[in-house]
Amino acid sequence: MALRRFGFIVTGAGYEAGKHIVTLASPEITTTIVGVSKPEQALAVADWMVGQGVQLIELCGGFGPIWTAKVIEAIDGKVPVGSVAYGPESIDQMHALFAD
């Protein structure tokens, strides 16, 4: 089975799951991107994505391993869930971005 529907959940200040949704589509794949302001909102978004036929969900690096595990649990492992990670070479730059 080929990957035809991909979901990405990003967290950021002011995002609203019902409002901040973007779809990128080509003849081969459709990607749905949803913004949430709090990690716990990703649980319902992931469940919604699975209901929409998404075959793979990726979370932005702001979720980390604990929220990735919670998303997997929320969807009963129905599709693979991964998360973006940053290596040690990015730690100082990431700290500067989120120092406030």
Secondary structure, 3 states (H helix, E strand, C coil): CCCCEEEEEEECCCCCCCCCEEEEECCCCEEEEEEECCCCHHHHHHHHHHHCCCCEEEECCCCHHHHHHHHHHHCCCCCCEEECCCCHHHHHHHHHHCCC
